[in-house]
Amino acid sequence: MGKIVVFENVSLDGVTQDPTGEEGFNAADWRRDLSAAARAEWAERLLTDTRGVQALLLGRRSYEFFAARYPYRTGAMADTANDLPKYVLSSTLTDVSWNNTTVLNGDATTEVAKLKADIDGTIMIWASSQLVHELVDHDIVDEFRLVVYPLVIGRGTRIFAETTDTKHWRLAAADTVEDLTYLTYQRI
């Protein structure tokens, strides 16, 4: 049986996407104040975590964001992401140009439960806040791997939305690199 793991960059105030939806890779780059060593550690952590998964799971908007970039990149991270099987939940997406992509167009909780039953190992979600909100509410996410950035954004999409009931998690690991904190929480 598979395990759903969310890997997410998050601000101190829980924002995962800035208000413009551009993920902050410009003058407001979340990593702007990090040293070169901290940036390299962040990249290595993402690569290591991604190498340990059997598939990527994305919502439509996140799929379109990554599919517009990764096929044209080179290097270990691009090679890893491009080679992985990718599943995208969407009722409207018809063009899946990123190799190894399968569209799941049914109910998110049903489709992800099937995916968990079919894939033995880790199924990682990048970004995809709407999908994450729905899966958390239905107790389908097994683990969060959060990279906490030392900034307060104030507004934007948050990692956690309102849920129908309280969700309990346990801290499984914590690590820091300069001002970045890496937290791993597992569902109880």
C-alpha positions as CSV (number, residue, x, y, z in Angstrom):
1,M,0.0,0.0,0.0
2,G,1.2,3.5,-0.8
3,K,1.8,6.4,1.5
4,I,0.8,10.0,0.6
5,V,3.5,12.5,1.5
6,V,3.2,16.2,1.1
7,F,6.5,18.1,0.5
8,E,5.9,21.8,0.9
9,N,7.7,25.1,1.3
10,V,5.9,27.1,3.9
11,S,6.3,30.5,5.5
12,L,6.1,31.0,9.3
13,D,2.5,32.1,8.9
14,G,1.6,29.0,6.9
15,V,1.5,30.4,3.4
16,T,2.6,28.1,0.7
17,Q,2.0,30.3,-2.3
18,D,2.4,34.0,-2.4
19,P,-0.7,36.2,-3.4
20,T,0.4,36.4,-7.1
21,G,0.7,32.6,-7.4
22,E,4.2,32.9,-8.8
23,E,5.8,30.9,-6.0
24,G,8.2,33.9,-5.3
25,F,11.0,33.2,-7.7
26,N,11.8,36.8,-8.5
27,A,12.6,39.9,-6.3
28,A,10.4,38.4,-3.6
29,D,12.2,35.0,-3.8
30,W,11.7,33.1,-0.5
31,R,15.3,32.0,-0.7
32,R,16.7,35.5,-1.3
33,D,18.2,35.8,2.2
34,L,19.7,32.3,2.4
35,S,23.3,31.7,1.9
36,A,24.5,29.7,-1.1
37,A,25.1,26.7,1.3
38,A,21.5,26.9,2.6
39,R,20.2,27.0,-0.9
40,A,22.3,24.0,-1.9
41,E,21.0,22.1,1.2
42,W,17.4,22.9,0.3
43,A,18.0,21.6,-3.2
44,E,19.7,18.5,-1.9
45,R,16.9,17.8,0.5
46,L,14.3,18.1,-2.2
47,L,16.4,15.8,-4.5
48,T,16.9,13.2,-1.8
49,D,13.3,13.1,-0.9
50,T,12.2,12.9,-4.5
51,R,14.6,10.1,-5.3
52,G,12.9,8.1,-2.6
53,V,9.4,8.2,-4.1
54,Q,7.6,6.0,-6.6
55,A,5.3,8.7,-8.0
56,L,4.3,12.3,-8.0
57,L,0.7,13.4,-7.5
58,L,-0.3,16.9,-8.5
59,G,-3.4,19.1,-8.9
60,R,-4.0,20.6,-12.3
61,R,-2.6,24.1,-11.6
62,S,0.6,22.7,-10.0
63,Y,1.0,20.2,-12.8
64,E,0.8,23.0,-15.4
65,F,3.4,25.0,-13.4
66,F,5.9,22.1,-13.1
67,A,5.2,20.7,-16.6
68,A,6.0,24.1,-18.1
69,R,9.5,24.0,-16.5
70,Y,10.9,20.5,-15.7
71,P,10.9,18.9,-19.1
72,Y,13.3,21.7,-20.2
73,R,15.6,21.6,-17.2
74,T,18.8,19.5,-16.9
75,G,20.5,18.1,-13.8
76,A,19.8,15.5,-11.2
77,M,16.5,17.0,-9.9
78,A,15.1,17.5,-13.4
79,D,16.1,13.9,-14.4
80,T,14.5,12.5,-11.3
81,A,11.2,14.4,-11.7
82,N,11.0,13.8,-15.4
83,D,11.5,10.0,-15.0
84,L,8.9,9.5,-12.2
85,P,5.4,8.4,-13.0
86,K,3.2,11.5,-12.5
87,Y,-0.6,11.5,-11.7
88,V,-2.6,14.7,-12.1
89,L,-6.1,15.1,-10.7
90,S,-8.2,17.2,-13.1
91,S,-11.6,17.1,-14.7
92,T,-10.5,19.6,-17.4
93,L,-6.9,18.8,-18.4
94,T,-6.6,17.2,-21.8
95,D,-3.0,17.9,-22.8
96,V,-0.4,16.1,-20.7
97,S,2.8,16.9,-22.4
98,W,5.1,16.0,-19.4
99,N,6.2,12.4,-20.0
100,N,5.0,9.6,-17.8
101,T,1.8,11.5,-16.8
102,T,-1.6,10.0,-16.2
103,V,-4.7,12.1,-15.7
104,L,-7.1,11.0,-12.9
105,N,-10.5,12.7,-13.5
106,G,-12.7,11.2,-10.9
107,D,-13.4,12.2,-7.3
108,A,-10.1,13.1,-5.7
109,T,-10.5,11.0,-2.5
110,T,-11.6,8.0,-4.5
111,E,-8.8,8.3,-7.1
112,V,-6.1,8.9,-4.5
113,A,-7.4,5.9,-2.4
114,K,-7.1,3.7,-5.6
115,L,-3.6,5.1,-6.2
116,K,-2.5,4.3,-2.7
117,A,-3.8,0.7,-3.2
118,D,-2.0,0.3,-6.5
119,I,1.4,1.8,-5.7
120,D,3.6,0.3,-3.1
121,G,5.7,3.1,-1.6
122,T,5.7,6.9,-1.4
123,I,3.5,9.0,-3.5
124,M,4.7,12.6,-3.1
125,I,2.6,15.8,-3.6
126,W,4.3,19.0,-4.5
127,A,2.3,22.2,-4.0
128,S,-1.3,21.4,-5.1
129,S,-2.9,23.2,-2.1
130,Q,-6.5,22.5,-3.1
131,L,-5.8,18.9,-3.5
132,V,-3.9,18.8,-0.2
133,H,-6.8,20.5,1.6
134,E,-9.2,17.9,0.4
135,L,-7.0,15.0,1.2
136,V,-6.2,16.2,4.7
137,D,-9.9,16.7,5.4
138,H,-10.5,13.1,4.4
139,D,-7.5,11.7,6.3
140,I,-5.7,10.5,3.2
141,V,-2.4,12.3,3.7
142,D,0.1,10.2,5.7
143,E,3.0,12.6,6.2
144,F,4.0,16.2,5.8
145,R,7.6,17.2,5.0
146,L,7.6,21.0,5.6
147,V,10.5,23.3,4.8
148,V,9.7,26.4,7.0
149,Y,11.1,29.7,5.7
150,P,11.8,32.5,8.1
151,L,9.4,35.0,6.7
152,V,5.8,36.2,7.3
153,I,4.0,36.8,4.0
154,G,0.6,37.9,5.5
155,R,-1.6,36.7,2.7
156,G,-1.7,34.0,0.1
157,T,-2.7,30.3,-0.1
158,R,-2.1,28.5,3.2
159,I,-1.1,24.9,3.7
160,F,-4.1,24.1,6.0
161,A,-7.7,25.0,5.3
162,E,-10.7,24.6,7.5
163,T,-11.4,20.9,8.2
164,T,-14.4,19.0,9.3
165,D,-12.7,17.9,12.5
166,T,-9.4,18.0,14.4
167,K,-6.5,16.3,12.8
168,H,-3.7,14.8,15.0
169,W,-0.1,14.5,13.8
170,R,3.2,13.6,15.5
171,L,6.6,15.1,15.0
172,A,8.8,12.4,13.4
173,A,11.8,14.5,12.6
174,A,13.2,18.0,12.8
175,D,16.3,19.6,11.4
176,T,17.7,23.0,10.6
177,V,20.0,24.6,8.1
178,E,20.8,28.2,8.9
179,D,17.3,29.8,9.2
180,L,15.4,27.0,7.4
181,T,13.6,24.4,9.5
182,Y,12.7,20.9,8.1
183,L,9.8,19.3,9.9
184,T,8.3,15.9,9.3
185,Y,4.9,15.1,10.7
186,Q,3.2,11.8,10.5
187,R,-0.5,11.2,10.9
188,I,-1.5,9.5,14.1
